[in-house]
Amino acid sequence: MKPEYEYNLCMKIILAGGGGQVGVILARAFASPEHELVVLTRGATDSGAHPRRVHWDGKTLDTWATLLDGADVLINLAGRSVNRRYNGANREAILKS
């Protein structure tokens, strides 16, 4: 029996700050021909690769901001890494990031 409805599960997924350890793992998990995956990164960019890697700094509006239009999912991993000693200075930097 054929299903009554067909669902289009294609999503546009933006991974902000996706160049770190968690971002790389999530990018692998979401990488599929059905999804449009864009990784916003301060590192190296490559618009021809999948996932597409786009440069951003998180402070300045640039062409990367237009990529947010029509996004189904935005995962924000930007900010100070939490993989460090929890002293006063690092806690403050994490909270401010």
C-alpha angles and dihedrals in degrees: 000000000000118000115256093228133033118212125214104216094179108130136184105228123189118197108194113198089010097151095086132086097278093039093055091052093048091047089055091049094050097039108116136128089246094062132062103223121188122184115201107208142164088216133072117330132211119177093186096057129084113264095039111231117209126185119241138154099204092233106064122063108231138145090301089072091067089061089069091067110104094006115154095197133024117187112188114204095154120126142061116335114254090208095100141082113297101234125142096268094049093046090052092048092050093050093047094047 
